[in-house]
Amino acid sequence: MHNPTVDYVVIILTALLVSGLTLFSGFGLGTILMPVFALFFPLPTAIAATAVVHLANNLFKLALVGRAADWLVVVRFSVPAALAAIIGASILVAFSGLPALGDYLLFGRSFEILPLKLVIGVLIAGFALLELSPAFAAVAVPPRYLPVGGLLSGFFGGLSGNQGAFRSAFLIKSNLTKEAFVATGVVSAVIVDTVRLSVYGLSFYTASFEALPAELAGLMVAATLAAFTGAFVGARLLGKVTLRTVQIIVAACMIALGSGLAAGWI
């Protein structure tokens, strides 16, 4: 059994640090926070809890910059993203009920390979590599493919919470100002988070609400406040700093966590 105090300390510190790091590391809050939640809770619960924190953090950003969004781009990108998020979130729910693919012994301990953890683990490691890659960061897809980008971003957002990499690649060439680029991305993230939370809620939260850990609501509130604090402090201390070392360290941690999930160690 996990210790609730440890849960709070680890998750709050992660949200605080990661929210500040996202200002210059290239990784999103959800990308890193979700595996940390997964250390203490079942994977579907971890993804849904992270989505709540991610949505709250993006609503905070939306209040700050939302007026600069390009609503034509929002419609072309975010409507397909919302539809695809329903599919991705539904697949997540379906995978959560599948039996183990197999098990194995390692150092005298038995580990199970679960379909959901395998898929999410591979995605986490894959997106860590993508967001670390300078080549992928330089990818800019022509504006006519915005609906395709919305489908990809929304699908992976619904399935695992990893939506930022595709979103940036497709929005970067939409002739947006810097302010409009940021605001349009935030609006899209809010839409996808809202849709996937609705699917998670209808699918497994309402069916087994009484089984959720009592401290989860408090943890989500604490993580959200920590994320706000991290963004506030980071914007003042680190907002104009680019640290490649931080990106490499974060990517290595994400690959390790993804591999651990896929192998059944987490």
Phi, psi and omega per residue, in radians:
M1 nan 2.521 -3.124
H2 -1.533 2.714 -3.138
N3 -1.590 2.086 -3.108
P4 -0.974 -0.606 3.138
T5 -1.132 -0.738 3.089
V6 -1.106 -0.721 3.099
D7 -0.934 -0.889 -3.100
Y8 -1.074 -0.836 -3.079
V9 -1.070 -0.852 -3.082
V10 -1.151 -0.829 -3.072
I11 -1.212 -0.716 3.117
I12 -1.123 -0.797 3.130
L13 -1.099 -0.693 3.119
T14 -1.096 -0.852 -3.136
A15 -1.062 -0.725 -3.129
L16 -1.089 -0.877 -3.085
L17 -1.224 -0.793 -3.061
V18 -1.167 -0.682 3.134
S19 -1.054 -0.649 3.060
G20 -1.258 -0.715 -3.107
L21 -1.154 -0.541 -3.102
T22 -1.107 -0.297 3.109
L23 -1.168 -0.388 -3.106
F24 -2.533 0.005 -3.074
S25 -1.555 -0.382 -3.105
G26 1.616 -0.110 3.130
F27 -1.828 2.586 3.106
G28 -1.510 2.787 3.129
L29 -1.023 -0.817 -3.102
G30 -1.121 -0.596 -3.103
T31 -1.033 -0.660 -3.066
I32 -1.685 -0.619 -3.064
L33 -1.233 -0.627 -3.082
M34 -1.014 -0.839 3.118
P35 -1.082 -0.499 3.106
V36 -1.226 -0.757 3.020
F37 -1.021 -0.652 -3.099
A38 -1.182 -0.301 3.064
L39 -1.186 -0.409 -3.017
F40 -2.042 -0.320 -3.069
F41 -2.333 2.813 3.046
P42 -0.975 2.586 -2.999
L43 -1.006 -0.802 3.108
P44 -1.031 -0.692 3.097
T45 -1.128 -0.714 3.136
A46 -1.093 -0.745 -3.132
I47 -1.149 -0.748 3.141
A48 -1.168 -0.731 3.126
A49 -1.098 -0.727 3.110
T50 -1.117 -0.660 3.126
A51 -1.071 -0.649 3.115
V52 -1.103 -0.835 3.134
V53 -1.107 -0.765 -3.133
H54 -1.073 -0.762 3.135
L55 -1.113 -0.795 -3.135
A56 -1.073 -0.732 3.135
N57 -1.130 -0.684 3.135
N58 -1.273 -0.559 3.049
L59 -1.122 -0.637 3.069
F60 -1.082 -0.804 3.096
K61 -1.131 -0.664 -3.118
L62 -1.064 -0.690 3.114
A63 -1.116 -0.503 -3.102
L64 -1.470 -0.696 -2.969
V65 -2.205 -0.027 -2.985
G66 -1.002 -0.532 -3.093
R67 -1.135 -0.320 -3.122
A68 -1.513 -0.025 -3.080
A69 -1.129 2.555 3.037
D70 -1.613 1.867 -2.982
W71 -1.288 -0.407 3.033
L72 -1.149 -0.767 3.092
V73 -1.163 -0.668 3.104
V74 -1.000 -0.803 -3.132
V75 -1.109 -0.826 -3.084
R76 -1.162 -0.567 -3.082
F77 -1.659 -0.791 -2.937
S78 -1.443 -0.484 3.080
V79 -1.127 -0.874 3.043
P80 -1.064 -0.617 3.139
A81 -1.098 -0.727 3.136
A82 -1.110 -0.754 3.131
L83 -1.117 -0.760 -3.135
A84 -1.210 -0.536 3.114
A85 -1.108 -0.597 3.087
I86 -1.075 -0.757 -3.139
I87 -1.153 -0.832 -3.122
G88 -1.073 -0.768 3.138
A89 -1.157 -0.633 3.113
S90 -1.156 -0.661 3.084
I91 -1.140 -0.706 3.084
L92 -0.983 -0.825 -3.131
V93 -1.103 -0.749 -3.142
A94 -1.106 -0.728 -3.132
F95 -1.160 -0.490 -3.074
S96 -1.152 -0.350 -3.125
G97 -1.754 0.043 -3.093
L98 -1.383 2.564 3.120
P99 -1.272 2.905 -3.142
A100 -1.082 2.507 3.082
L101 -1.334 -0.420 -3.125
G102 3.003 3.086 3.093
D103 -2.494 2.870 -3.139
Y104 -2.713 2.837 3.118
L105 -1.823 2.391 3.085
L106 -2.512 2.112 -3.114
F107 0.920 0.701 3.076
G108 1.404 0.041 3.133
R109 -1.987 2.569 -3.139
S110 -1.693 2.355 3.127
F111 -2.230 2.475 3.092
E112 -1.867 2.465 3.030
I113 -1.737 1.873 -3.125
L114 -1.674 2.426 -3.104
P115 -0.942 -0.780 -3.106
L116 -1.112 -0.833 -3.127
K117 -1.142 -0.604 3.109
L118 -1.112 -0.842 -3.118
V119 -1.121 -0.856 -3.105
I120 -1.142 -0.695 3.126
G121 -1.072 -0.767 3.118
V122 -1.123 -0.714 3.132
L123 -1.132 -0.753 3.132
I124 -1.042 -0.861 -3.140
A125 -1.107 -0.716 -3.128
G126 -1.124 -0.777 3.138
F127 -1.220 -0.542 3.054
A128 -1.070 -0.754 3.117
L129 -1.157 -0.715 -3.140
L130 -1.102 -0.832 -3.077
E131 -1.253 -0.337 3.083
L132 -1.449 -0.443 -3.013
S133 -1.272 2.115 3.055
P134 -1.061 -0.590 -3.138
A135 -1.114 -0.758 3.134
F136 -1.217 -0.652 3.128
A137 -1.071 -0.484 -3.115
A138 -1.509 -0.134 -3.127
V139 -1.202 2.284 3.093
A140 -2.402 2.004 -3.057
V141 -1.591 2.412 -3.124
P142 -0.970 2.616 -3.074
P143 -0.999 -0.478 -3.088
R144 -1.142 -0.273 3.137
Y145 -1.704 0.256 -3.134
L146 -0.955 -0.782 3.127
P147 -1.060 -0.622 3.091
V148 -1.129 -0.746 3.095
G149 -1.074 -0.687 3.090
G150 -1.076 -0.736 3.120
L151 -1.074 -0.807 -3.127
L152 -1.149 -0.831 -3.118
S153 -1.097 -0.791 -3.126
G154 -1.152 -0.722 -3.127
F155 -1.073 -0.885 -3.119
F156 -1.248 -0.503 3.028
G157 -1.105 -0.774 3.117
G158 -1.180 -0.638 -3.084
L159 -1.341 -0.741 -3.016
S160 -2.380 -0.130 -3.079
G161 1.573 -0.095 -3.123
N162 -1.583 1.685 -3.093
Q163 -2.178 -0.293 -2.993
G164 -1.177 -0.619 -3.064
A165 -1.097 -0.850 3.134
F166 -1.218 -0.646 -3.123
R167 -1.045 -0.813 -3.129
S168 -1.121 -0.723 -3.104
A169 -1.089 -0.596 -3.094
F170 -1.572 -0.453 -3.128
L171 -1.505 -0.373 -2.977
I172 -1.111 -0.452 -3.116
K173 -1.856 0.455 -3.097
S174 -1.658 0.317 3.112
N175 1.008 0.691 3.127
L176 -1.703 2.582 2.971
T177 -1.208 2.914 3.135
K178 -1.012 -0.746 -3.129
E179 -1.147 -0.740 -3.139
A180 -1.192 -0.627 3.109
F181 -1.065 -0.855 3.139
V182 -1.095 -0.837 -3.065
A183 -1.153 -0.711 3.139
T184 -1.132 -0.686 3.077
G185 -1.110 -0.688 3.129
V186 -1.154 -0.762 3.116
V187 -1.049 -0.778 3.122
S188 -1.063 -0.758 -3.140
A189 -1.100 -0.696 3.122
V190 -1.111 -0.748 3.139
I191 -1.089 -0.850 -3.122
V192 -1.116 -0.753 3.137
D193 -1.087 -0.714 3.137
T194 -1.110 -0.765 -3.125
V195 -1.145 -0.814 -3.070
R196 -1.218 -0.585 3.063
L197 -1.120 -0.634 3.098
S198 -1.112 -0.741 3.124
V199 -1.165 -0.791 3.115
Y200 -1.012 -0.773 -3.088
G201 -1.121 -0.825 -3.131
L202 -1.154 -0.538 -3.004
S203 -1.510 -0.975 -3.074
F204 -2.152 -0.248 3.093
Y205 -1.312 -0.851 -3.098
T206 -1.181 -0.462 -3.113
A207 -1.341 -0.489 -3.057
S208 -2.485 0.761 -3.081
F209 -1.039 -0.660 -3.082
E210 -1.175 -0.302 -3.109
A211 -1.506 -0.149 -3.116
L212 -1.227 2.467 3.111
P213 -1.004 2.385 -3.061
A214 -1.081 -0.522 -3.061
E215 -1.479 -0.019 -3.033
L216 -1.122 -0.746 -3.134
A217 -1.055 -0.772 3.112
G218 -1.104 -0.672 3.117
L219 -1.121 -0.715 3.140
M220 -1.138 -0.717 3.096
V221 -1.108 -0.801 -3.129
A222 -1.101 -0.734 3.135
A223 -1.138 -0.677 3.125
T224 -1.112 -0.817 3.120
L225 -1.097 -0.677 3.103
A226 -1.126 -0.680 3.110
A227 -1.116 -0.736 3.085
F228 -1.040 -0.784 -3.120
T229 -1.116 -0.756 3.126
G230 -1.067 -0.743 3.126
A231 -1.139 -0.712 -3.129
F232 -1.106 -0.856 -3.129
V233 -1.205 -0.766 -3.109
G234 -1.077 -0.657 -3.139
A235 -1.082 -0.504 -3.107
R236 -1.609 -0.516 -3.081
L237 -1.752 -0.584 -2.958
L238 -2.263 0.124 -3.009
G239 -1.028 -0.491 -3.096
K240 -1.930 0.308 -3.108
V241 -1.822 2.351 3.033
T242 -2.043 2.053 -3.093
L243 -2.086 1.822 -3.133
R244 -1.115 -0.585 3.133
T245 -1.053 -0.698 3.121
V246 -1.098 -0.750 3.120
Q247 -1.033 -0.749 -3.105
I248 -1.163 -0.747 3.140
I249 -1.110 -0.789 -3.139
V250 -1.098 -0.760 3.131
A251 -1.073 -0.736 3.129
A252 -1.080 -0.724 3.105
C253 -1.128 -0.733 3.141
M254 -1.133 -0.714 3.118
I255 -1.135 -0.704 3.112
A256 -1.123 -0.768 3.132
L257 -1.151 -0.742 3.115
G258 -1.094 -0.731 3.110
S259 -1.129 -0.680 3.113
G260 -1.112 -0.717 3.086
L261 -1.128 -0.830 -3.109
A262 -1.065 -0.632 -3.104
A263 -1.480 -0.119 3.139
G264 1.507 0.188 -3.123
W265 -1.382 -0.453 -3.135
I266 -1.887 nan nan
